[in-house]
Amino acid sequence: MDGSGQGQSASGGGRSASVPVTFDGTVGLFSPASGARRPVAILLASPWGLEEMCGRKFFRIMAEELADNGFASLRFDYAGTGDSFADDSEVSGFDVWTDNLVAAVGQLRQLSGCERIVIVAQGIGAAVAMQANKRIDMCETVAFLAPVVSGRAYLREMQAMARMTDDKLGIAAQEVEGAAITLAGLSLSGPLAADLKLIDLMKVEKLSFRQALVLTRDERPSDVAFATHLHDIGLDVERAPFDGYHSLTTNPTMAEVPHTVIAKLLDWLENLSPTPLTIADAQPSHAVAHGLSGFVEQPLRFGEDNRLYGILCRPTSHVPLRSVAVVFLSAGYDRMAGWGRCTARLARVLAQEGIASLRFDCANVADSPPRHGRDGQVLYDPAQLDDVHAAIDFLEKHLPGCAFLITGRCSGAYLALQSAWRHERVAGVVAVNPVVYEWPAGRSVAEALANPVQSMDHYVENVWRVATFRKLLRGEIKIADKLRQMSVALGRRMLRPFVWLAGGITARERAVSTGFRQLARRKVPVRLLYSAGDVGLEEFGHFFGAEGQRLRSFQGMAHAVIAGADHNFTPAHARQAYLTALTDAAALLEPRDGDMSR
């Protein structure tokens, strides 16, 4: 389903996405070396949870830089993470992850033609690599990036982070059957957590590794102690700071890629293998479609230069394929599996009901490289419309006759609506928590993300809270910025009646009104879903009234507000509401005869 296996496009216009491969119930992304190839290949072992979500783009850029310097690499998802098949709460123990890593080593050797493997492991990936080291031949070198040294300490940290995250999101603690910890919609199973408690890398006395790089955090003395321990048991150890770790791992949308860390890693690797050698070119085949009961998934690349990475999820042969296909658009810079794997889970449930879907990363998001010359901010950029069009082009070719239902959350919801306004091939929209419907001209996306304007209800509700006064005393709230934001929110609230009567006062308001009228004329069903108290309800109320009274004048359009949900739709009941909206919208798009032939 895609073209050349090389990292650079044949046309030279831009970089292709890495080559997807399937193995061991999971998905990997192989980046072939370009130019002079070195006789060493690099296996990237990822961290877990929010750290992995934030670092997805970091790992992609690392793989690209490695390829440009002659190193082939492979990155992959552990069982129960990302786009792997296993449910995260059902992983039977830590050995499952070490098995995944050992299988990935075998894949990398086959794909790259290299026998020698270097492991680059971040976070919990360090523990996975240490546990697997005796099972991997010709792997004497490893880089540990901000390593998890004590499994017990790590679990305590994740439990604390889960509580803080739930509190910040304003949702009740999530309880998942079989899970010991649930953080940001992701779970560590009971057996996996039990095994983690027993892991203490400071007690390891013998390793097959001979050389190590340890990138340490200043606030974590255990990182330095671990580097010292490796030296004491006989390894040749180099230590350096992990500059920018905090900026990388705090928020997926605001994550800053630490390029100095990549440069340090490359210097270290080049010293290990200073002379590039010409070896047999890797010729990776396309990823094999794989699946479980009820669905089959095909990882693939598409679009100009094969620059977009996605996964086509379809029902298995015994489930009739329906005449609607869903296109999932990511929120912010989240990887296509979605916050808490929500998108992957929704896609698989839809497939079991006969609805195919395509989820993918837009250019310069997660695993899709940027368009040539466009490697900066892409959120709310019109260029993303081209990526949606490329996705529809792909689906039209592989699922002819389907009606296309576009969906996304936050910036993905914005993109879904924008695509529907501009593209008549879009037959339906489900938009979750869109903050705006039309981006204000001249407004900085970076500034808006750093200092978002909330609703007046939000400001009124929070102004008298004790926590607000504490933040003021600590200097965490900039009064001038908040007053400016409140004035904007108040001004919008006062102008609502005139917007409704005139169909828009500003160019932005007129564009929104025109867009929704176009969808109504085309009879495009639209479902707008919001979490209670979400900032996007201010935009909704501005155009349609607090109760959505004006939206009801458009045939086929409706909205719902989900209590107890956060902006990410983390709780299970919010995700169920999302699924219901998708299946209801899909039903409206189907002809009466229902199923279509394959």
VOMAR-280384 format. One record per residue (C-alpha): y, x, z. Coordinates in nm, 3 decimals. Layout:
        c2        c1        c3
         Y         X         Z
...
***
This chain:
        c2        c1        c3
     0.000     0.000     0.000
     0.233     0.296    -0.009
     0.299     0.609    -0.208
     0.279     0.981    -0.163
     0.158     1.131     0.161
     0.439     1.386     0.171
     0.722     1.373     0.422
     0.994     1.411     0.158
     1.019     1.157    -0.119
     0.924     1.250    -0.471
     1.271     1.150    -0.589
     1.441     1.370    -0.331
     1.668     1.081    -0.233
     1.554     1.064     0.128
     1.276     1.133     0.371
     0.965     0.917     0.367
     0.826     0.772     0.686
     0.531     0.954     0.838
     0.187     0.864     0.705
     0.015     0.600     0.921
    -0.351     0.653     1.015
    -0.590     0.435     1.213
    -0.859     0.559     1.451
    -1.020     0.480     1.785
    -0.864     0.130     1.800
    -0.513     0.265     1.769
    -0.250     0.387     1.522
    -0.113     0.735     1.461
     0.164     0.875     1.244
     0.089     1.198     1.059
     0.375     1.418     0.937
     0.253     1.674     0.680
     0.412     2.017     0.681
     0.659     2.079     0.401
     0.723     2.410     0.230
     0.530     2.711     0.363
     0.258     2.573     0.589
     0.159     2.732     0.916
    -0.203     2.754     1.032
    -0.122     2.555     1.348
    -0.080     2.178     1.381
     0.099     1.996     1.662
    -0.034     1.697     1.856
     0.239     1.496     2.030
     0.119     1.327     2.352
     0.369     1.064     2.457
     0.488     0.940     2.795
     0.439     0.580     2.910
     0.653     0.273     2.964
     1.029     0.274     2.943
     1.026     0.652     2.894
     0.813     0.612     2.581
     1.028     0.328     2.446
     1.342     0.538     2.489
     1.182     0.848     2.340
     1.025     0.696     2.029
     1.305     0.815     1.799
     1.304     1.154     1.975
     0.936     1.202     1.885
     0.999     1.096     1.524
     1.284     1.344     1.483
     1.075     1.612     1.653
     0.796     1.550     1.402
     1.043     1.571     1.112
     1.184     1.902     1.238
     0.833     2.037     1.286
     0.743     1.941     0.929
     1.054     2.111     0.791
     0.948     2.430     0.971
     0.591     2.428     0.837
     0.410     2.248     1.119
     0.204     1.937     1.053
     0.194     1.693     1.345
     0.040     1.370     1.467
     0.172     1.123     1.722
    -0.025     0.821     1.840
    -0.044     0.528     2.083
    -0.275     0.533     2.384
    -0.497     0.229     2.438
    -0.293    -0.054     2.585
     0.037     0.082     2.451
     0.246     0.026     2.139
     0.044    -0.097     1.843
    -0.302    -0.016     1.980
    -0.545    -0.304     2.012
    -0.631    -0.298     2.383
    -0.442    -0.522     2.620
    -0.257    -0.295     2.860
    -0.390    -0.466     3.173
    -0.751    -0.421     3.057
    -0.766    -0.042     3.008
    -1.079     0.056     3.202
    -0.954     0.391     3.334
    -0.772     0.716     3.263
    -1.068     0.848     3.063
    -0.977     0.598     2.791
    -0.650     0.783     2.731
    -0.815     1.125     2.734
    -1.068     0.990     2.481
    -0.775     0.879     2.265
    -0.623     1.227     2.278
    -0.951     1.399     2.191
    -0.997     1.161     1.897
    -0.640     1.234     1.787
    -0.712     1.607     1.785
    -1.004     1.543     1.549
    -0.782     1.334     1.323
    -0.513     1.600     1.316
    -0.758     1.875     1.220
    -0.894     1.664     0.938
    -0.551     1.564     0.809
    -0.379     1.902     0.838
    -0.662     2.139     0.752
    -0.575     2.340     1.067
    -0.827     2.438     1.331
    -0.571     2.561     1.581
    -0.392     2.283     1.769
    -0.091     2.297     1.999
    -0.030     1.998     2.227
     0.327     1.892     2.308
     0.304     1.649     2.599
     0.581     1.457     2.774
     0.560     1.273     3.105
     0.217     1.123     3.170
     0.105     1.289     2.846
     0.093     1.614     3.045
    -0.174     1.470     3.274
    -0.367     1.336     2.974
    -0.362     1.679     2.807
    -0.470     1.856     3.128
    -0.760     1.615     3.178
    -0.875     1.658     2.817
    -0.833     2.037     2.788
    -1.201     2.126     2.841
    -1.303     1.897     2.556
    -1.078     2.054     2.293
    -1.178     2.375     2.114
    -0.921     2.603     1.949
    -0.644     2.457     2.163
    -0.508     2.733     2.382
    -0.140     2.643     2.380
     0.048     2.350     2.531
     0.409     2.248     2.593
     0.481     2.029     2.895
     0.803     1.827     2.873
     0.913     1.679     3.208
     0.547     1.665     3.318
     0.394     1.415     3.557
     0.235     1.648     3.812
     0.120     1.403     4.081
    -0.031     1.072     3.977
     0.028     0.925     4.321
     0.398     1.018     4.316
     0.426     0.884     3.961
     0.285     0.546     4.063
     0.532     0.521     4.350
     0.813     0.602     4.109
     0.696     0.340     3.859
     0.668     0.076     4.133
     1.023     0.150     4.246
     1.145     0.145     3.886
     0.971    -0.190     3.829
     1.156    -0.343     4.123
     1.490    -0.201     4.008
     1.431    -0.315     3.650
     1.342    -0.670     3.755
     1.650    -0.679     3.977
     1.874    -0.549     3.699
     1.730    -0.799     3.451
     1.768    -1.077     3.707
     1.408    -1.195     3.685
     1.129    -1.249     3.935
     0.868    -0.976     3.973
     0.609    -1.012     3.701
     0.248    -1.050     3.808
    -0.012    -0.982     3.539
    -0.379    -1.038     3.607
    -0.563    -0.706     3.625
    -0.241    -0.501     3.641
    -0.144    -0.269     3.926
     0.212    -0.221     3.797
     0.418    -0.417     3.548
     0.737    -0.254     3.426
     0.959    -0.393     3.149
     0.676    -0.616     3.030
     0.427    -0.325     3.019
     0.135    -0.293     3.259
    -0.083    -0.022     3.408
    -0.426    -0.164     3.477
    -0.586    -0.148     3.821
    -0.859     0.099     3.714
    -0.606     0.318     3.533
    -0.377     0.326     3.836
    -0.672     0.405     4.064
    -0.761     0.704     3.848
    -0.398     0.815     3.838
    -0.385     0.831     4.217
    -0.649     1.104     4.206
    -0.459     1.324     3.961
    -0.284     1.629     4.107
    -0.216     1.901     3.852
    -0.129     2.146     4.130
    -0.495     2.146     4.230
    -0.624     2.247     3.885
    -0.761     2.602     3.912
    -0.908     2.664     3.568
    -0.787     2.577     3.221
    -0.883     2.658     2.866
    -0.512     2.678     2.783
    -0.373     3.032     2.769
    -0.005     2.979     2.692
     0.238     2.713     2.811
     0.600     2.610     2.779
     0.733     2.395     3.065
     1.061     2.210     3.019
     1.186     2.121     3.365
     1.437     1.877     3.517
     1.684     2.011     3.772
     1.630     1.714     4.003
     1.250     1.758     4.005
     1.137     2.067     4.204
     0.778     1.970     4.117
     0.843     2.070     3.754
     0.928     2.427     3.852
     0.642     2.437     4.103
     0.403     2.331     3.827
     0.524     2.608     3.596
     0.473     2.858     3.878
     0.122     2.723     3.943
     0.024     2.763     3.577
     0.139     3.123     3.590
    -0.055     3.182     3.912
    -0.383     3.063     3.755
    -0.343     3.299     3.461
    -0.137     3.130     3.189
     0.141     3.300     2.998
     0.425     3.062     3.093
     0.776     3.021     2.960
     1.013     2.786     3.139
     1.335     2.624     3.017
     1.548     2.322     3.116
     1.491     1.980     2.962
     1.857     1.928     2.877
     1.958     1.566     2.829
     1.650     1.411     2.988
     1.846     1.142     3.173
     2.048     1.046     2.863
     1.724     1.018     2.667
     1.525     0.800     2.907
     1.764     0.546     3.061
     1.801     0.280     2.791
     1.629     0.250     2.449
     1.948     0.134     2.280
     2.168     0.403     2.433
     1.911     0.688     2.424
     2.053     1.020     2.302
     1.813     1.252     2.120
     1.821     1.600     2.285
     1.836     1.819     1.977
     1.864     2.134     2.187
     1.518     2.059     2.330
     1.372     2.030     1.979
     1.538     2.360     1.884
     1.391     2.531     2.191
     1.046     2.397     2.112
     1.068     2.518     1.753
     1.173     2.868     1.862
     0.878     2.885     2.097
     0.631     2.761     1.834
     0.760     3.001     1.570
     0.707     3.292     1.807
     0.345     3.179     1.848
     0.293     3.154     1.473
     0.562     3.372     1.313
     0.404     3.406     0.969
     0.371     3.093     0.756
     0.044     3.082     0.564
    -0.045     2.876     0.262
    -0.337     2.652     0.350
    -0.495     2.363     0.168
    -0.248     2.079     0.124
    -0.322     1.781     0.341
    -0.399     1.470     0.137
    -0.410     1.190     0.393
    -0.546     0.862     0.269
    -0.376     0.534     0.344
    -0.438     0.391     0.690
    -0.749     0.176     0.697
    -0.690    -0.186     0.788
    -0.842    -0.256     1.127
    -0.848    -0.540     1.374
    -1.017    -0.752     1.634
    -1.138    -1.110     1.643
    -0.879    -1.328     1.472
    -0.650    -1.066     1.315
    -0.645    -0.761     1.088
    -0.359    -0.510     1.080
    -0.256    -0.275     0.803
    -0.007     0.000     0.897
     0.196     0.088     0.589
     0.513     0.227     0.435
     0.736     0.045     0.190
     1.084     0.034     0.042
     1.279     0.302    -0.141
     1.124     0.647    -0.084
     0.861     0.482     0.140
     1.117     0.522     0.417
     1.028     0.207     0.614
     0.727     0.195     0.846
     0.567    -0.136     0.933
     0.248    -0.324     1.010
     0.119    -0.624     0.816
    -0.077    -0.850     1.049
    -0.303    -1.109     0.887
    -0.572    -1.353     0.996
    -0.933    -1.252     0.946
    -1.131    -1.401     0.658
    -1.269    -1.693     0.860
    -0.917    -1.820     0.947
    -0.738    -2.002     0.661
    -0.419    -1.824     0.559
    -0.122    -2.055     0.589
     0.172    -2.066     0.349
     0.428    -1.916     0.588
     0.483    -1.547     0.666
     0.697    -1.420     0.954
     0.924    -1.115     0.938
     0.990    -0.963     1.282
     1.314    -0.767     1.325
     1.354    -0.530     1.621
     1.622    -0.553     1.888
     1.849    -0.252     1.916
     1.654     0.069     1.875
     1.330    -0.074     2.020
     1.018     0.025     1.828
     0.861    -0.250     1.620
     0.594    -0.332     1.882
     0.885    -0.482     2.073
     1.006    -0.485     2.432
     0.692    -0.499     2.646
     0.484    -0.510     2.324
     0.610    -0.866     2.274
     0.628    -0.847     1.895
     0.279    -0.701     1.853
     0.137    -0.970     2.080
     0.319    -1.253     1.904
     0.207    -1.126     1.563
    -0.158    -1.126     1.670
    -0.144    -1.475     1.817
     0.022    -1.604     1.499
    -0.252    -1.440     1.289
    -0.516    -1.619     1.492
    -0.339    -1.941     1.392
    -0.339    -1.840     1.024
     0.018    -1.705     1.000
     0.066    -1.356     0.856
     0.356    -1.138     0.965
     0.528    -0.808     0.897
     0.690    -0.612     1.177
     0.876    -0.294     1.089
     1.140    -0.045     1.197
     1.467    -0.055     1.007
     1.599     0.277     0.877
     1.691     0.520     1.157
     1.521     0.301     1.417
     1.214     0.438     1.600
     0.965     0.556     1.333
     1.161     0.486     1.014
     1.383     0.776     0.902
     1.743     0.709     0.799
     1.860     0.637     0.449
     1.993     0.943     0.271
     2.334     1.022     0.419
     2.317     0.738     0.677
     2.183     0.897     0.994
     2.436     0.751     1.239
     2.473     0.416     1.413
     2.292     0.141     1.221
     2.306    -0.158     1.456
     2.512    -0.444     1.312
     2.553    -0.242     0.992
     2.529    -0.435     0.662
     2.297    -0.160     0.534
     2.019    -0.314     0.744
     2.027    -0.618     0.515
     1.876    -0.396     0.245
     1.584    -0.321     0.478
     1.519    -0.693     0.531
     1.532    -0.750     0.156
     1.281    -0.467     0.107
     1.049    -0.634     0.360
     1.071    -0.966     0.175
     1.010    -0.791    -0.158
     0.696    -0.636    -0.008
     0.569    -0.968     0.127
     0.636    -1.149    -0.200
     0.412    -0.897    -0.372
     0.128    -0.907    -0.119
     0.156    -1.270     0.000
     0.273    -1.459    -0.309
     0.374    -1.819    -0.255
     0.462    -1.783     0.114
     0.779    -1.917     0.271
     0.952    -1.652     0.482
     1.047    -1.716     0.843
     1.277    -1.444     0.980
     1.302    -1.379     1.351
     1.446    -1.130     1.597
     1.611    -1.087     1.935
     1.967    -0.968     2.010
     2.074    -0.747     1.717
     1.753    -0.851     1.541
     1.858    -1.216     1.578
     2.198    -1.127     1.432
     2.029    -0.957     1.138
     1.798    -1.256     1.087
     2.093    -1.495     1.060
     2.291    -1.261     0.837
     1.991    -1.223     0.606
     1.940    -1.599     0.589
     2.306    -1.655     0.496
     2.287    -1.403     0.213
     1.934    -1.441     0.086
     1.795    -1.769    -0.044
     1.439    -1.640    -0.009
     1.474    -1.682     0.368
     1.332    -2.026     0.444
     1.361    -2.039     0.824
     1.515    -1.857     1.122
     1.424    -1.820     1.488
     1.701    -1.624     1.663
     1.660    -1.518     2.027
     1.971    -1.433     2.230
     2.204    -1.337     1.944
     2.515    -1.196     2.111
     2.731    -1.266     1.806
     2.677    -1.438     1.472
     2.928    -1.227     1.277
     3.030    -0.879     1.393
     3.406    -0.857     1.459
     3.577    -0.641     1.198
     3.681    -0.303     1.335
     3.495    -0.339     1.662
     3.310    -0.025     1.773
     2.940    -0.088     1.827
     2.917     0.203     2.070
     3.208     0.069     2.276
     3.065    -0.284     2.270
     2.728    -0.160     2.393
     2.886     0.047     2.669
     3.134    -0.223     2.781
     3.007    -0.565     2.669
     3.228    -0.872     2.707
     3.045    -1.124     2.925
     3.096    -1.499     2.944
     3.362    -1.654     3.168
     3.080    -1.819     3.363
     2.939    -1.470     3.429
     3.272    -1.338     3.558
     3.334    -1.643     3.778
     2.982    -1.628     3.918
     2.997    -1.256     4.001
     3.355    -1.204     4.116
     3.288    -1.313     4.477
     2.954    -1.138     4.519
     2.925    -0.872     4.787
     2.757    -0.642     4.534
     3.067    -0.665     4.313
     3.296    -0.549     4.593
     3.060    -0.264     4.672
     3.071    -0.148     4.310
     3.451    -0.169     4.320
     3.462     0.047     4.633
     3.227     0.302     4.474
     3.441     0.316     4.161
     3.161     0.182     3.942
     3.379    -0.095     3.799
     3.683    -0.014     3.588
     3.929    -0.288     3.681
     4.143    -0.251     3.368
     3.839    -0.283     3.141
     3.711    -0.588     3.329
     4.050    -0.759     3.315
     4.065    -0.697     2.942
     3.714    -0.837     2.897
     3.798    -1.143     3.106
     4.112    -1.209     2.901
     3.909    -1.195     2.580
     3.649    -1.435     2.723
     3.920    -1.672     2.852
     4.103    -1.667     2.520
     3.785    -1.755     2.330
     3.714    -2.039     2.571
     4.065    -2.186     2.524
     4.038    -2.171     2.144
     3.707    -2.358     2.123
     3.849    -2.704     2.038
     4.056    -2.563     1.750
     3.754    -2.375     1.611
     3.550    -2.695     1.605
     3.824    -2.899     1.437
     3.931    -2.643     1.178
     3.594    -2.493     1.096
     3.723    -2.158     1.211
     4.063    -1.999     1.266
     3.987    -1.633     1.207
     3.802    -1.488     0.909
     3.506    -1.418     1.140
     3.492    -1.779     1.260
     3.517    -1.915     0.907
     3.233    -1.685     0.796
     3.010    -1.817     1.074
     3.091    -2.181     0.997
     3.028    -2.123     0.628
     2.698    -1.949     0.701
     2.557    -2.232     0.907
     2.676    -2.492     0.655
     2.496    -2.300     0.380
     2.172    -2.305     0.579
     2.212    -2.678     0.638
     2.262    -2.742     0.265
     1.948    -2.539     0.188
     1.762    -2.731     0.461
     1.669    -2.408     0.641
     1.529    -2.484     0.988
     1.707    -2.278     1.254
     1.600    -2.237     1.616
     1.838    -2.063     1.857
     1.678    -1.957     2.186
     1.875    -1.827     2.484
     1.795    -1.714     2.834
     1.994    -1.902     3.097
     2.323    -1.723     3.161
     2.289    -1.492     2.861
     2.608    -1.343     2.725
     2.525    -1.488     2.382
     2.577    -1.841     2.514
     2.952    -1.771     2.504
     2.930    -1.727     2.125
     2.705    -2.032     2.100
     2.946    -2.246     2.301
     3.242    -2.116     2.102
     3.098    -2.255     1.778
     2.875    -2.542     1.890
     2.988    -2.652     2.237
     2.832    -2.570     2.570
     2.558    -2.829     2.518
     2.516    -2.763     2.146
     2.666    -3.096     2.043
     2.805    -2.958     1.718
     2.479    -2.785     1.626
     2.304    -3.121     1.631
     2.520    -3.231     1.338
     2.333    -2.980     1.123
     2.000    -3.122     1.011
     1.701    -2.906     1.106
     1.887    -2.695     1.364
     1.823    -2.693     1.737
     1.861    -2.472     2.043
     1.694    -2.423     2.379
     1.794    -2.243     2.698
     1.507    -2.086     2.893
     1.549    -2.072     3.269
     1.424    -1.767     3.457
     1.435    -1.546     3.147
     1.630    -1.227     3.083
     1.799    -1.106     2.765
     1.473    -0.935     2.661
     1.260    -1.248     2.717
     1.036    -1.043     2.947
     0.862    -1.320     3.152
     0.546    -1.478     3.013
     0.697    -1.828     3.001
     0.988    -1.700     2.791
     0.751    -1.538     2.543
     0.554    -1.862     2.527
     0.875    -2.049     2.444
     0.939    -1.793     2.170
     0.588    -1.845     2.029
     0.630    -2.223     2.037
     0.960    -2.198     1.848
     0.794    -1.981     1.582
     0.495    -2.210     1.533
     0.715    -2.521     1.526
     0.946    -2.366     1.266
     0.649    -2.248     1.061
     0.505    -2.601     1.058
     0.831    -2.732     0.912
     0.806    -2.487     0.622
     0.455    -2.575     0.514
     0.372    -2.815     0.232
     0.161    -3.113     0.327
    -0.154    -2.965     0.179
    -0.133    -2.692     0.448
    -0.343    -2.390     0.363
    -0.301    -2.169     0.061
    -0.569    -1.974    -0.116
    -0.610    -1.605    -0.043
***
